[in-house]
Amino acid sequence: MEIIIFLVVGLIAGFIAARVMGKNQDLLTNLIVGVVGAVVGGVIAGLLGIVAIGILGRIVVATLGAILCLFVWQKYKSR
C-alpha cells in the first residue's frame, strides 16, 4: 500500500511542479519527475532535519524536490 501512496504523491508533486515551472507534461513525465523529486526532496529534508508529517507534508516535500529537479534540468538543457 505504501508504494501506491508514494506513486500518487509523486504524480501530484510532478503535476504541481510542472505547473509552477510553466511546463506542460504528460502523465508519465509528471510521475517520473514527482517520484525523483520525492526522493531528492526527502534526502534534502532529512539533511536539514525536516520531517514531513502526513500526506500533505509528503506532497510539499516531493513538490519542492520536483521543482528543484526541473530547475536543474532546465539549466542543464540550456547549455
Biopython code that builds the backbone (N, CA, C, O; Angstrom):
import numpy as np
from Bio.PDB.StructureBuilder import StructureBuilder

atoms = [
    (1, "MET", "N", (0.826, -1.199, 0.000)),
    (1, "MET", "CA", (0.000, 0.000, 0.000)),
    (1, "MET", "C", (0.867, 1.257, 0.000)),
    (1, "MET", "O", (0.509, 2.277, -0.590)),
    (2, "GLU", "N", (2.016, 1.162, 0.677)),
    (2, "GLU", "CA", (2.900, 2.330, 0.772)),
    (2, "GLU", "C", (3.417, 2.766, -0.598)),
    (2, "GLU", "O", (3.570, 3.962, -0.848)),
    (3, "ILE", "N", (3.687, 1.812, -1.481)),
    (3, "ILE", "CA", (4.186, 2.148, -2.811)),
    (3, "ILE", "C", (3.128, 2.883, -3.625)),
    (3, "ILE", "O", (3.461, 3.766, -4.415)),
    (4, "ILE", "N", (1.878, 2.536, -3.445)),
    (4, "ILE", "CA", (0.793, 3.224, -4.157)),
    (4, "ILE", "C", (0.692, 4.671, -3.678)),
    (4, "ILE", "O", (0.525, 5.588, -4.483)),
    (5, "ILE", "N", (0.793, 4.867, -2.372)),
    (5, "ILE", "CA", (0.757, 6.227, -1.824)),
    (5, "ILE", "C", (1.940, 7.024, -2.352)),
    (5, "ILE", "O", (1.789, 8.188, -2.724)),
    (6, "PHE", "N", (3.124, 6.401, -2.386)),
    (6, "PHE", "CA", (4.317, 7.067, -2.896)),
    (6, "PHE", "C", (4.131, 7.490, -4.353)),
    (6, "PHE", "O", (4.502, 8.603, -4.726)),
    (7, "LEU", "N", (3.565, 6.620, -5.169)),
    (7, "LEU", "CA", (3.345, 6.944, -6.579)),
    (7, "LEU", "C", (2.303, 8.044, -6.755)),
    (7, "LEU", "O", (2.462, 8.916, -7.609)),
    (8, "VAL", "N", (1.248, 8.010, -5.962)),
    (8, "VAL", "CA", (0.221, 9.058, -6.048)),
    (8, "VAL", "C", (0.802, 10.403, -5.611)),
    (8, "VAL", "O", (0.556, 11.429, -6.245)),
    (9, "VAL", "N", (1.573, 10.389, -4.524)),
    (9, "VAL", "CA", (2.221, 11.630, -4.075)),
    (9, "VAL", "C", (3.166, 12.133, -5.156)),
    (9, "VAL", "O", (3.202, 13.333, -5.427)),
    (10, "GLY", "N", (3.928, 11.244, -5.777)),
    (10, "GLY", "CA", (4.829, 11.633, -6.852)),
    (10, "GLY", "C", (4.099, 12.223, -8.040)),
    (10, "GLY", "O", (4.553, 13.205, -8.627)),
    (11, "LEU", "N", (2.979, 11.636, -8.394)),
    (11, "LEU", "CA", (2.181, 12.146, -9.505)),
    (11, "LEU", "C", (1.656, 13.546, -9.204)),
    (11, "LEU", "O", (1.734, 14.437, -10.049)),
    (12, "ILE", "N", (1.132, 13.734, -8.025)),
    (12, "ILE", "CA", (0.624, 15.050, -7.623)),
    (12, "ILE", "C", (1.755, 16.070, -7.592)),
    (12, "ILE", "O", (1.605, 17.185, -8.092)),
    (13, "ALA", "N", (2.885, 15.690, -7.004)),
    (13, "ALA", "CA", (4.030, 16.591, -6.918)),
    (13, "ALA", "C", (4.561, 16.952, -8.303)),
    (13, "ALA", "O", (4.889, 18.111, -8.555)),
    (14, "GLY", "N", (4.647, 15.987, -9.186)),
    (14, "GLY", "CA", (5.103, 16.254, -10.544)),
    (14, "GLY", "C", (4.177, 17.192, -11.293)),
    (14, "GLY", "O", (4.626, 18.066, -12.034)),
    (15, "PHE", "N", (2.877, 17.005, -11.092)),
    (15, "PHE", "CA", (1.897, 17.873, -11.733)),
    (15, "PHE", "C", (2.028, 19.311, -11.226)),
    (15, "PHE", "O", (2.053, 20.256, -12.015)),
    (16, "ILE", "N", (2.112, 19.467, -9.903)),
    (16, "ILE", "CA", (2.229, 20.813, -9.320)),
    (16, "ILE", "C", (3.532, 21.474, -9.752)),
    (16, "ILE", "O", (3.541, 22.645, -10.132)),
    (17, "ALA", "N", (4.628, 20.728, -9.694)),
    (17, "ALA", "CA", (5.928, 21.279, -10.083)),
    (17, "ALA", "C", (5.941, 21.715, -11.539)),
    (17, "ALA", "O", (6.508, 22.757, -11.868)),
    (18, "ALA", "N", (5.328, 20.939, -12.407)),
    (18, "ALA", "CA", (5.273, 21.301, -13.820)),
    (18, "ALA", "C", (4.506, 22.605, -14.010)),
    (18, "ALA", "O", (4.911, 23.454, -14.804)),
    (19, "ARG", "N", (3.414, 22.766, -13.294)),
    (19, "ARG", "CA", (2.629, 23.999, -13.414)),
    (19, "ARG", "C", (3.399, 25.198, -12.866)),
    (19, "ARG", "O", (3.358, 26.283, -13.447)),
    (20, "VAL", "N", (4.097, 25.006, -11.754)),
    (20, "VAL", "CA", (4.884, 26.093, -11.168)),
    (20, "VAL", "C", (6.003, 26.519, -12.115)),
    (20, "VAL", "O", (6.292, 27.709, -12.247)),
    (21, "MET", "N", (6.620, 25.559, -12.764)),
    (21, "MET", "CA", (7.731, 25.852, -13.671)),
    (21, "MET", "C", (7.261, 26.195, -15.082)),
    (21, "MET", "O", (8.091, 26.427, -15.961)),
    (22, "GLY", "N", (5.964, 26.232, -15.314)),
    (22, "GLY", "CA", (5.425, 26.614, -16.615)),
    (22, "GLY", "C", (5.570, 25.545, -17.677)),
    (22, "GLY", "O", (5.662, 25.857, -18.864)),
    (23, "LYS", "N", (5.592, 24.296, -17.268)),
    (23, "LYS", "CA", (5.726, 23.174, -18.208)),
    (23, "LYS", "C", (4.366, 22.524, -18.428)),
    (23, "LYS", "O", (3.488, 22.588, -17.568)),
    (24, "ASN", "N", (4.205, 21.901, -19.584)),
    (24, "ASN", "CA", (3.013, 21.122, -19.879)),
    (24, "ASN", "C", (3.482, 19.722, -20.231)),
    (24, "ASN", "O", (3.874, 19.458, -21.368)),
    (25, "GLN", "N", (3.443, 18.817, -19.244)),
    (25, "GLN", "CA", (3.995, 17.484, -19.410)),
    (25, "GLN", "C", (2.884, 16.446, -19.409)),
    (25, "GLN", "O", (1.772, 16.701, -18.947)),
    (26, "ASP", "N", (3.206, 15.278, -19.932)),
    (26, "ASP", "CA", (2.229, 14.191, -19.913)),
    (26, "ASP", "C", (2.248, 13.493, -18.551)),
    (26, "ASP", "O", (3.074, 13.798, -17.691)),
    (27, "LEU", "N", (1.341, 12.572, -18.380)),
    (27, "LEU", "CA", (1.145, 11.893, -17.095)),
    (27, "LEU", "C", (2.392, 11.125, -16.654)),
    (27, "LEU", "O", (2.786, 11.200, -15.491)),
    (28, "LEU", "N", (3.005, 10.397, -17.563)),
    (28, "LEU", "CA", (4.189, 9.608, -17.219)),
    (28, "LEU", "C", (5.360, 10.507, -16.815)),
    (28, "LEU", "O", (6.075, 10.204, -15.859)),
    (29, "THR", "N", (5.555, 11.597, -17.531)),
    (29, "THR", "CA", (6.632, 12.525, -17.192)),
    (29, "THR", "C", (6.383, 13.159, -15.832)),
    (29, "THR", "O", (7.315, 13.303, -15.040)),
    (30, "ASN", "N", (5.145, 13.539, -15.548)),
    (30, "ASN", "CA", (4.812, 14.079, -14.231)),
    (30, "ASN", "C", (5.118, 13.058, -13.141)),
    (30, "ASN", "O", (5.645, 13.414, -12.088)),
    (31, "LEU", "N", (4.790, 11.798, -13.388)),
    (31, "LEU", "CA", (5.052, 10.747, -12.409)),
    (31, "LEU", "C", (6.549, 10.587, -12.163)),
    (31, "LEU", "O", (6.988, 10.506, -11.015)),
    (32, "ILE", "N", (7.324, 10.542, -13.228)),
    (32, "ILE", "CA", (8.771, 10.377, -13.091)),
    (32, "ILE", "C", (9.386, 11.563, -12.363)),
    (32, "ILE", "O", (10.177, 11.382, -11.437)),
    (33, "VAL", "N", (9.028, 12.772, -12.772)),
    (33, "VAL", "CA", (9.558, 13.975, -12.124)),
    (33, "VAL", "C", (9.144, 14.007, -10.652)),
    (33, "VAL", "O", (9.947, 14.356, -9.787)),
    (34, "GLY", "N", (7.913, 13.650, -10.375)),
    (34, "GLY", "CA", (7.429, 13.655, -8.998)),
    (34, "GLY", "C", (8.108, 12.620, -8.122)),
    (34, "GLY", "O", (8.433, 12.905, -6.969)),
    (35, "VAL", "N", (8.327, 11.427, -8.644)),
    (35, "VAL", "CA", (8.993, 10.377, -7.864)),
    (35, "VAL", "C", (10.459, 10.748, -7.613)),
    (35, "VAL", "O", (10.951, 10.614, -6.492)),
    (36, "VAL", "N", (11.149, 11.211, -8.648)),
    (36, "VAL", "CA", (12.532, 11.654, -8.463)),
    (36, "VAL", "C", (12.574, 12.841, -7.494)),
    (36, "VAL", "O", (13.449, 12.921, -6.632)),
    (37, "GLY", "N", (11.625, 13.751, -7.649)),
    (37, "GLY", "CA", (11.547, 14.898, -6.740)),
    (37, "GLY", "C", (11.264, 14.492, -5.311)),
    (37, "GLY", "O", (11.774, 15.109, -4.376)),
    (38, "ALA", "N", (10.459, 13.461, -5.133)),
    (38, "ALA", "CA", (10.175, 12.968, -3.782)),
    (38, "ALA", "C", (11.437, 12.426, -3.132)),
    (38, "ALA", "O", (11.683, 12.657, -1.948)),
    (39, "VAL", "N", (12.229, 11.712, -3.902)),
    (39, "VAL", "CA", (13.487, 11.169, -3.365)),
    (39, "VAL", "C", (14.453, 12.314, -3.043)),
    (39, "VAL", "O", (15.030, 12.362, -1.957)),
    (40, "VAL", "N", (14.621, 13.228, -3.992)),
    (40, "VAL", "CA", (15.522, 14.364, -3.778)),
    (40, "VAL", "C", (15.045, 15.220, -2.608)),
    (40, "VAL", "O", (15.835, 15.581, -1.736)),
    (41, "GLY", "N", (13.766, 15.542, -2.590)),
    (41, "GLY", "CA", (13.208, 16.339, -1.503)),
    (41, "GLY", "C", (13.341, 15.649, -0.160)),
    (41, "GLY", "O", (13.626, 16.298, 0.847)),
    (42, "GLY", "N", (13.139, 14.340, -0.135)),
    (42, "GLY", "CA", (13.271, 13.585, 1.102)),
    (42, "GLY", "C", (14.688, 13.589, 1.633)),
    (42, "GLY", "O", (14.908, 13.715, 2.837)),
    (43, "VAL", "N", (15.651, 13.452, 0.734)),
    (43, "VAL", "CA", (17.059, 13.473, 1.143)),
    (43, "VAL", "C", (17.427, 14.846, 1.690)),
    (43, "VAL", "O", (18.050, 14.952, 2.746)),
    (44, "ILE", "N", (17.043, 15.893, 0.972)),
    (44, "ILE", "CA", (17.369, 17.248, 1.415)),
    (44, "ILE", "C", (16.669, 17.571, 2.732)),
    (44, "ILE", "O", (17.283, 18.142, 3.633)),
    (45, "ALA", "N", (15.403, 17.215, 2.852)),
    (45, "ALA", "CA", (14.675, 17.452, 4.099)),
    (45, "ALA", "C", (15.328, 16.698, 5.252)),
    (45, "ALA", "O", (15.440, 17.229, 6.357)),
    (46, "GLY", "N", (15.756, 15.472, 5.003)),
    (46, "GLY", "CA", (16.431, 14.688, 6.035)),
    (46, "GLY", "C", (17.735, 15.327, 6.474)),
    (46, "GLY", "O", (18.053, 15.348, 7.663)),
    (47, "LEU", "N", (18.492, 15.850, 5.513)),
    (47, "LEU", "CA", (19.752, 16.512, 5.842)),
    (47, "LEU", "C", (19.522, 17.788, 6.652)),
    (47, "LEU", "O", (20.345, 18.159, 7.489)),
    (48, "LEU", "N", (18.404, 18.451, 6.397)),
    (48, "LEU", "CA", (18.068, 19.681, 7.127)),
    (48, "LEU", "C", (17.330, 19.402, 8.432)),
    (48, "LEU", "O", (17.068, 20.324, 9.204)),
    (49, "GLY", "N", (16.996, 18.147, 8.680)),
    (49, "GLY", "CA", (16.292, 17.791, 9.899)),
    (49, "GLY", "C", (14.805, 18.083, 9.855)),
    (49, "GLY", "O", (14.165, 18.218, 10.897)),
    (50, "ILE", "N", (14.256, 18.180, 8.666)),
    (50, "ILE", "CA", (12.832, 18.459, 8.483)),
    (50, "ILE", "C", (12.093, 17.131, 8.316)),
    (50, "ILE", "O", (12.532, 16.261, 7.564)),
    (51, "VAL", "N", (10.995, 16.985, 9.004)),
    (51, "VAL", "CA", (10.202, 15.763, 8.939)),
    (51, "VAL", "C", (8.862, 16.084, 8.276)),
    (51, "VAL", "O", (8.147, 16.978, 8.728)),
    (52, "ALA", "N", (8.522, 15.363, 7.213)),
    (52, "ALA", "CA", (7.234, 15.533, 6.539)),
    (52, "ALA", "C", (6.190, 14.723, 7.299)),
    (52, "ALA", "O", (6.299, 13.502, 7.415)),
    (53, "ILE", "N", (5.184, 15.412, 7.812)),
    (53, "ILE", "CA", (4.134, 14.749, 8.584)),
    (53, "ILE", "C", (2.874, 14.651, 7.735)),
    (53, "ILE", "O", (2.367, 15.657, 7.238)),
    (54, "GLY", "N", (2.380, 13.445, 7.577)),
    (54, "GLY", "CA", (1.131, 13.225, 6.855)),
    (54, "GLY", "C", (1.310, 13.311, 5.355)),
    (54, "GLY", "O", (2.404, 13.542, 4.840)),
    (55, "ILE", "N", (0.206, 13.119, 4.683)),
    (55, "ILE", "CA", (0.210, 13.112, 3.224)),
    (55, "ILE", "C", (0.512, 14.503, 2.662)),
    (55, "ILE", "O", (1.205, 14.627, 1.652)),
    (56, "LEU", "N", (0.003, 15.533, 3.302)),
    (56, "LEU", "CA", (0.246, 16.902, 2.832)),
    (56, "LEU", "C", (1.729, 17.251, 2.953)),
    (56, "LEU", "O", (2.293, 17.878, 2.058)),
    (57, "GLY", "N", (2.350, 16.853, 4.038)),
    (57, "GLY", "CA", (3.779, 17.096, 4.213)),
    (57, "GLY", "C", (4.600, 16.384, 3.159)),
    (57, "GLY", "O", (5.568, 16.937, 2.637)),
    (58, "ARG", "N", (4.217, 15.157, 2.846)),
    (58, "ARG", "CA", (4.903, 14.396, 1.798)),
    (58, "ARG", "C", (4.765, 15.091, 0.445)),
    (58, "ARG", "O", (5.726, 15.171, -0.321)),
    (59, "ILE", "N", (3.570, 15.587, 0.161)),
    (59, "ILE", "CA", (3.345, 16.269, -1.120)),
    (59, "ILE", "C", (4.186, 17.537, -1.205)),
    (59, "ILE", "O", (4.766, 17.826, -2.251)),
    (60, "VAL", "N", (4.257, 18.296, -0.112)),
    (60, "VAL", "CA", (5.044, 19.535, -0.107)),
    (60, "VAL", "C", (6.526, 19.228, -0.339)),
    (60, "VAL", "O", (7.166, 19.863, -1.177)),
    (61, "VAL", "N", (7.066, 18.269, 0.392)),
    (61, "VAL", "CA", (8.481, 17.906, 0.240)),
    (61, "VAL", "C", (8.749, 17.387, -1.172)),
    (61, "VAL", "O", (9.745, 17.764, -1.789)),
    (62, "ALA", "N", (7.886, 16.540, -1.679)),
    (62, "ALA", "CA", (8.059, 15.989, -3.025)),
    (62, "ALA", "C", (7.952, 17.077, -4.089)),
    (62, "ALA", "O", (8.697, 17.066, -5.068)),
    (63, "THR", "N", (7.036, 18.005, -3.900)),
    (63, "THR", "CA", (6.867, 19.095, -4.863)),
    (63, "THR", "C", (8.089, 19.995, -4.891)),
    (63, "THR", "O", (8.554, 20.378, -5.965)),
    (64, "LEU", "N", (8.610, 20.334, -3.727)),
    (64, "LEU", "CA", (9.811, 21.168, -3.681)),
    (64, "LEU", "C", (10.996, 20.447, -4.325)),
    (64, "LEU", "O", (11.790, 21.066, -5.033)),
    (65, "GLY", "N", (11.114, 19.160, -4.085)),
    (65, "GLY", "CA", (12.166, 18.380, -4.739)),
    (65, "GLY", "C", (11.983, 18.322, -6.245)),
    (65, "GLY", "O", (12.955, 18.418, -6.994)),
    (66, "ALA", "N", (10.747, 18.167, -6.695)),
    (66, "ALA", "CA", (10.464, 18.112, -8.137)),
    (66, "ALA", "C", (10.734, 19.457, -8.803)),
    (66, "ALA", "O", (11.240, 19.503, -9.924)),
    (67, "ILE", "N", (10.400, 20.554, -8.118)),
    (67, "ILE", "CA", (10.694, 21.886, -8.659)),
    (67, "ILE", "C", (12.203, 22.056, -8.798)),
    (67, "ILE", "O", (12.682, 22.579, -9.804)),
    (68, "LEU", "N", (12.944, 21.619, -7.799)),
    (68, "LEU", "CA", (14.400, 21.699, -7.865)),
    (68, "LEU", "C", (14.934, 20.863, -9.032)),
    (68, "LEU", "O", (15.820, 21.310, -9.760)),
    (69, "CYS", "N", (14.408, 19.675, -9.207)),
    (69, "CYS", "CA", (14.834, 18.813, -10.326)),
    (69, "CYS", "C", (14.545, 19.461, -11.670)),
    (69, "CYS", "O", (15.393, 19.446, -12.562)),
    (70, "LEU", "N", (13.362, 20.026, -11.821)),
    (70, "LEU", "CA", (13.016, 20.687, -13.085)),
    (70, "LEU", "C", (13.892, 21.909, -13.334)),
    (70, "LEU", "O", (14.290, 22.169, -14.469)),
    (71, "PHE", "N", (14.192, 22.657, -12.281)),
    (71, "PHE", "CA", (15.055, 23.831, -12.401)),
    (71, "PHE", "C", (16.444, 23.418, -12.870)),
    (71, "PHE", "O", (16.989, 24.011, -13.801)),
    (72, "VAL", "N", (17.017, 22.406, -12.230)),
    (72, "VAL", "CA", (18.344, 21.929, -12.607)),
    (72, "VAL", "C", (18.319, 21.392, -14.039)),
    (72, "VAL", "O", (19.247, 21.639, -14.810)),
    (73, "TRP", "N", (17.262, 20.661, -14.398)),
    (73, "TRP", "CA", (17.144, 20.123, -15.754)),
    (73, "TRP", "C", (17.087, 21.240, -16.793)),
    (73, "TRP", "O", (17.707, 21.138, -17.852)),
    (74, "GLN", "N", (16.336, 22.316, -16.490)),
    (74, "GLN", "CA", (16.270, 23.454, -17.422)),
    (74, "GLN", "C", (17.632, 24.086, -17.606)),
    (74, "GLN", "O", (18.019, 24.411, -18.728)),
    (75, "LYS", "N", (18.359, 24.264, -16.526)),
    (75, "LYS", "CA", (19.701, 24.864, -16.627)),
    (75, "LYS", "C", (20.645, 23.959, -17.409)),
    (75, "LYS", "O", (21.466, 24.434, -18.194)),
    (76, "TYR", "N", (20.523, 22.659, -17.192)),
    (76, "TYR", "CA", (21.361, 21.693, -17.899)),
    (76, "TYR", "C", (21.060, 21.698, -19.403)),
    (76, "TYR", "O", (21.979, 21.665, -20.222)),
    (77, "LYS", "N", (19.777, 21.738, -19.760)),
    (77, "LYS", "CA", (19.384, 21.702, -21.177)),
    (77, "LYS", "C", (19.727, 22.992, -21.907)),
    (77, "LYS", "O", (19.920, 22.974, -23.122)),
    (78, "SER", "N", (19.809, 24.116, -21.188)),
    (78, "SER", "CA", (20.052, 25.394, -21.838)),
    (78, "SER", "C", (21.531, 25.582, -22.210)),
    (78, "SER", "O", (21.882, 26.533, -22.908)),
    (79, "ARG", "N", (22.378, 24.687, -21.748)),
    (79, "ARG", "CA", (23.814, 24.800, -22.070)),
    (79, "ARG", "C", (24.103, 24.347, -23.457)),
    (79, "ARG", "O", (25.256, 24.376, -23.888)),
]
sb = StructureBuilder()
sb.init_structure("model")
sb.init_model(0)
sb.init_chain("A")
sb.init_seg("    ")
for serial, (resi, resn, name, xyz) in enumerate(atoms, 1):
    if name == "N":
        sb.init_residue(resn, " ", resi, " ")
    sb.init_atom(name, np.array(xyz, "f"), 0.0, 1.0, " ", f" {name:<3s}", serial, name[0])
structure = sb.get_structure()
